[in-house]
Amino acid sequence: MGSQDDNLQMPTHERIGSMATAKASAKRLHAEGSDASELGQRHSVPLDEARSIIEQWPEAPKKTAEKILDHYGPPNESTPTKLFW
């Protein structure tokens, strides 16, 4: 997840395509009985660290990130403005 300004720089069709790819990947992992890839399970950001990162985000992306963290767990990577699963 990134800041609101980052989201505005990506065209809508690219955001929708990225979301569709992520959803298909999640469905595949779920069908395999997993909630994360093997690599993703080995490399993740501690949940409390991810929550600390989003604390300073604007309200809309922060709420979205909180929902994603609750559903998918900790991200694999993070920056001050983005979380990556």
Backbone as JSON Lines, residues from 0, in Angstrom:
{"i":0,"aa":"M","n":[0.84,-1.16,0.0],"ca":[0.0,0.0,0.0],"c":[0.89,1.23,0.0]}
{"i":1,"aa":"G","n":[0.47,2.24,-0.71],"ca":[1.24,3.46,-0.76],"c":[0.41,4.64,-0.36]}
{"i":2,"aa":"S","n":[1.0,5.79,-0.51],"ca":[0.27,7.0,-0.17],"c":[-0.76,7.3,-1.25]}
{"i":3,"aa":"Q","n":[-1.66,8.2,-0.94],"ca":[-2.72,8.55,-1.88],"c":[-2.12,9.14,-3.16]}
{"i":4,"aa":"D","n":[-1.05,9.95,-3.05],"ca":[-0.42,10.53,-4.23],"c":[0.17,9.47,-5.14]}
{"i":5,"aa":"D","n":[0.76,8.4,-4.55],"ca":[1.31,7.31,-5.35],"c":[0.21,6.64,-6.15]}
{"i":6,"aa":"N","n":[-0.96,6.44,-5.56],"ca":[-2.07,5.79,-6.24],"c":[-2.56,6.61,-7.42]}
{"i":7,"aa":"L","n":[-2.48,7.92,-7.33],"ca":[-2.95,8.78,-8.41],"c":[-2.01,8.72,-9.61]}
{"i":8,"aa":"Q","n":[-0.76,8.32,-9.42],"ca":[0.2,8.27,-10.5],"c":[0.04,7.01,-11.35]}
{"i":9,"aa":"M","n":[-0.62,5.99,-10.85],"ca":[-0.82,4.75,-11.6],"c":[-2.18,4.83,-12.29]}
{"i":10,"aa":"P","n":[-2.23,4.63,-13.59],"ca":[-3.51,4.67,-14.29],"c":[-4.49,3.63,-13.72]}
{"i":11,"aa":"T","n":[-5.75,3.95,-13.8],"ca":[-6.79,3.08,-13.25],"c":[-6.71,1.67,-13.8]}
{"i":12,"aa":"H","n":[-6.51,1.51,-15.09],"ca":[-6.47,0.17,-15.67],"c":[-5.29,-0.64,-15.11]}
{"i":13,"aa":"E","n":[-4.18,0.02,-14.78],"ca":[-3.05,-0.69,-14.18],"c":[-3.36,-1.1,-12.74]}
{"i":14,"aa":"R","n":[-4.02,-0.23,-11.98],"ca":[-4.41,-0.58,-10.6],"c":[-5.37,-1.76,-10.61]}
{"i":15,"aa":"I","n":[-6.34,-1.74,-11.52],"ca":[-7.32,-2.83,-11.61],"c":[-6.61,-4.13,-12.02]}
{"i":16,"aa":"G","n":[-5.7,-4.04,-12.96],"ca":[-4.94,-5.22,-13.38],"c":[-4.1,-5.79,-12.24]}
{"i":17,"aa":"S","n":[-3.47,-4.93,-11.48],"ca":[-2.67,-5.37,-10.33],"c":[-3.55,-6.04,-9.29]}
{"i":18,"aa":"M","n":[-4.71,-5.47,-9.04],"ca":[-5.63,-6.06,-8.07],"c":[-6.13,-7.43,-8.54]}
{"i":19,"aa":"A","n":[-6.42,-7.57,-9.82],"ca":[-6.88,-8.84,-10.36],"c":[-5.79,-9.9,-10.26]}
{"i":20,"aa":"T","n":[-4.56,-9.52,-10.55],"ca":[-3.43,-10.46,-10.44],"c":[-3.24,-10.9,-9.0]}
{"i":21,"aa":"A","n":[-3.31,-9.95,-8.08],"ca":[-3.15,-10.28,-6.66],"c":[-4.26,-11.2,-6.18]}
{"i":22,"aa":"K","n":[-5.48,-10.94,-6.61],"ca":[-6.61,-11.77,-6.2],"c":[-6.46,-13.19,-6.75]}
{"i":23,"aa":"A","n":[-6.05,-13.32,-8.0],"ca":[-5.86,-14.65,-8.59],"c":[-4.76,-15.41,-7.85]}
{"i":24,"aa":"S","n":[-3.7,-14.72,-7.5],"ca":[-2.6,-15.35,-6.76],"c":[-3.08,-15.81,-5.38]}
{"i":25,"aa":"A","n":[-3.84,-14.97,-4.71],"ca":[-4.36,-15.34,-3.39],"c":[-5.3,-16.55,-3.48]}
{"i":26,"aa":"K","n":[-6.14,-16.59,-4.52],"ca":[-7.03,-17.74,-4.7],"c":[-6.25,-19.02,-4.94]}
{"i":27,"aa":"R","n":[-5.17,-18.92,-5.74],"ca":[-4.33,-20.09,-6.01],"c":[-3.69,-20.59,-4.73]}
{"i":28,"aa":"L","n":[-3.13,-19.69,-3.94],"ca":[-2.52,-20.09,-2.67],"c":[-3.55,-20.7,-1.73]}
{"i":29,"aa":"H","n":[-4.73,-20.11,-1.68],"ca":[-5.8,-20.64,-0.83],"c":[-6.18,-22.05,-1.26]}
{"i":30,"aa":"A","n":[-6.28,-22.27,-2.56],"ca":[-6.62,-23.6,-3.09],"c":[-5.54,-24.62,-2.73]}
{"i":31,"aa":"E","n":[-4.3,-24.15,-2.61],"ca":[-3.19,-25.03,-2.22],"c":[-3.13,-25.23,-0.71]}
{"i":32,"aa":"G","n":[-4.02,-24.56,0.02],"ca":[-4.05,-24.69,1.48],"c":[-3.06,-23.8,2.19]}
{"i":33,"aa":"S","n":[-2.68,-22.7,1.56],"ca":[-1.72,-21.78,2.16],"c":[-2.27,-20.37,2.12]}
{"i":34,"aa":"D","n":[-1.76,-19.52,3.0],"ca":[-2.15,-18.12,2.95],"c":[-0.99,-17.24,2.51]}
{"i":35,"aa":"A","n":[0.16,-17.86,2.19],"ca":[1.31,-17.11,1.7],"c":[2.23,-18.05,0.94]}
{"i":36,"aa":"S","n":[2.97,-17.5,0.01],"ca":[3.95,-18.31,-0.71],"c":[5.05,-18.73,0.26]}
{"i":37,"aa":"E","n":[5.81,-19.73,-0.12],"ca":[6.92,-20.19,0.72],"c":[7.9,-19.05,0.97]}
{"i":38,"aa":"L","n":[8.25,-18.32,-0.08],"ca":[9.16,-17.19,0.07],"c":[8.54,-16.13,0.98]}
{"i":39,"aa":"G","n":[7.25,-15.87,0.79],"ca":[6.58,-14.88,1.62],"c":[6.55,-15.27,3.09]}
{"i":40,"aa":"Q","n":[6.46,-16.55,3.36],"ca":[6.46,-17.01,4.75],"c":[7.82,-16.82,5.4]}
{"i":41,"aa":"R","n":[8.89,-16.92,4.6],"ca":[10.24,-16.77,5.16],"c":[10.63,-15.31,5.34]}
{"i":42,"aa":"H","n":[10.07,-14.42,4.52],"ca":[10.45,-13.01,4.56],"c":[9.21,-12.17,4.81]}
{"i":43,"aa":"S","n":[9.09,-11.66,6.01],"ca":[7.96,-10.78,6.28],"c":[8.36,-9.73,7.3]}
{"i":44,"aa":"V","n":[7.62,-8.65,7.29],"ca":[7.81,-7.54,8.21],"c":[6.98,-7.85,9.46]}
{"i":45,"aa":"P","n":[7.52,-7.68,10.65],"ca":[6.71,-7.92,11.85],"c":[5.43,-7.07,11.81]}
{"i":46,"aa":"L","n":[4.33,-7.68,12.23],"ca":[3.03,-7.02,12.16],"c":[3.02,-5.69,12.91]}
{"i":47,"aa":"D","n":[3.64,-5.63,14.08],"ca":[3.66,-4.37,14.83],"c":[4.45,-3.29,14.09]}
{"i":48,"aa":"E","n":[5.49,-3.68,13.35],"ca":[6.24,-2.72,12.55],"c":[5.38,-2.19,11.39]}
{"i":49,"aa":"A","n":[4.64,-3.07,10.73],"ca":[3.76,-2.65,9.63],"c":[2.69,-1.69,10.15]}
{"i":50,"aa":"R","n":[2.12,-2.01,11.3],"ca":[1.1,-1.11,11.87],"c":[1.7,0.24,12.26]}
{"i":51,"aa":"S","n":[2.93,0.24,12.71],"ca":[3.61,1.49,13.05],"c":[3.83,2.35,11.8]}
{"i":52,"aa":"I","n":[4.17,1.7,10.69],"ca":[4.4,2.42,9.43],"c":[3.12,3.13,8.98]}
{"i":53,"aa":"I","n":[1.99,2.43,9.0],"ca":[0.76,3.03,8.48],"c":[0.13,4.04,9.43]}
{"i":54,"aa":"E","n":[0.62,4.11,10.65],"ca":[0.07,5.05,11.64],"c":[0.1,6.5,11.14]}
{"i":55,"aa":"Q","n":[1.1,6.86,10.36],"ca":[1.26,8.23,9.89],"c":[0.59,8.49,8.54]}
{"i":56,"aa":"W","n":[0.01,7.46,7.93],"ca":[-0.62,7.61,6.62],"c":[-1.93,8.38,6.71]}
{"i":57,"aa":"P","n":[-2.37,8.97,5.59],"ca":[-3.7,9.6,5.56],"c":[-4.78,8.55,5.87]}
{"i":58,"aa":"E","n":[-5.91,9.0,6.32],"ca":[-6.96,8.12,6.83],"c":[-7.42,7.04,5.84]}
{"i":59,"aa":"A","n":[-7.7,7.39,4.6],"ca":[-8.24,6.41,3.64],"c":[-7.26,5.26,3.37]}
{"i":60,"aa":"P","n":[-5.99,5.53,2.98],"ca":[-5.08,4.41,2.76],"c":[-4.76,3.66,4.05]}
{"i":61,"aa":"K","n":[-4.77,4.36,5.17],"ca":[-4.5,3.71,6.46],"c":[-5.58,2.68,6.77]}
{"i":62,"aa":"K","n":[-6.84,3.05,6.59],"ca":[-7.95,2.11,6.84],"c":[-7.87,0.91,5.91]}
{"i":63,"aa":"T","n":[-7.55,1.16,4.65],"ca":[-7.41,0.06,3.69],"c":[-6.28,-0.86,4.1]}
{"i":64,"aa":"A","n":[-5.13,-0.29,4.47],"ca":[-3.98,-1.1,4.9],"c":[-4.32,-1.91,6.15]}
{"i":65,"aa":"E","n":[-5.06,-1.33,7.09],"ca":[-5.46,-2.06,8.3],"c":[-6.3,-3.28,7.94]}
{"i":66,"aa":"K","n":[-7.23,-3.11,7.01],"ca":[-8.06,-4.24,6.59],"c":[-7.23,-5.32,5.92]}
{"i":67,"aa":"I","n":[-6.28,-4.91,5.09],"ca":[-5.42,-5.89,4.4],"c":[-4.53,-6.6,5.41]}
{"i":68,"aa":"L","n":[-3.98,-5.87,6.37],"ca":[-3.17,-6.5,7.42],"c":[-3.99,-7.5,8.21]}
{"i":69,"aa":"D","n":[-5.22,-7.14,8.54],"ca":[-6.09,-8.05,9.3],"c":[-6.39,-9.32,8.5]}
{"i":70,"aa":"H","n":[-6.56,-9.16,7.2],"ca":[-6.94,-10.3,6.35],"c":[-5.74,-11.16,5.95]}
{"i":71,"aa":"Y","n":[-4.65,-10.53,5.48],"ca":[-3.52,-11.26,4.92],"c":[-2.33,-11.4,5.88]}
{"i":72,"aa":"G","n":[-2.34,-10.66,6.97],"ca":[-1.21,-10.72,7.88],"c":[-0.1,-9.78,7.46]}
{"i":73,"aa":"P","n":[1.08,-9.98,8.04],"ca":[2.18,-9.04,7.79],"c":[2.66,-9.05,6.34]}
{"i":74,"aa":"P","n":[3.11,-7.89,5.86],"ca":[3.63,-7.82,4.49],"c":[5.02,-8.45,4.4]}
{"i":75,"aa":"N","n":[5.45,-8.7,3.17],"ca":[6.79,-9.25,2.94],"c":[7.86,-8.18,2.97]}
{"i":76,"aa":"E","n":[7.48,-6.98,2.57],"ca":[8.43,-5.86,2.54],"c":[7.69,-4.59,2.89]}
{"i":77,"aa":"S","n":[8.46,-3.56,3.27],"ca":[7.84,-2.27,3.57],"c":[8.81,-1.13,3.33]}
{"i":78,"aa":"T","n":[8.23,0.03,3.08],"ca":[8.95,1.3,3.04],"c":[8.09,2.24,3.88]}
{"i":79,"aa":"P","n":[8.53,3.45,4.11],"ca":[7.67,4.37,4.88],"c":[6.32,4.67,4.21]}
{"i":80,"aa":"T","n":[6.23,4.44,2.88],"ca":[4.99,4.79,2.18],"c":[4.3,3.6,1.51]}
{"i":81,"aa":"K","n":[4.88,2.4,1.63],"ca":[4.3,1.25,0.94],"c":[4.48,-0.03,1.74]}
{"i":82,"aa":"L","n":[3.5,-0.93,1.62],"ca":[3.62,-2.29,2.15],"c":[3.45,-3.23,0.96]}
{"i":83,"aa":"F","n":[4.25,-4.3,0.91],"ca":[4.23,-5.23,-0.22],"c":[3.98,-6.65,0.28]}
{"i":84,"aa":"W","n":[3.0,-7.34,-0.3],"ca":[2.74,-8.73,0.03],"c":[3.2,-9.61,-1.09]}
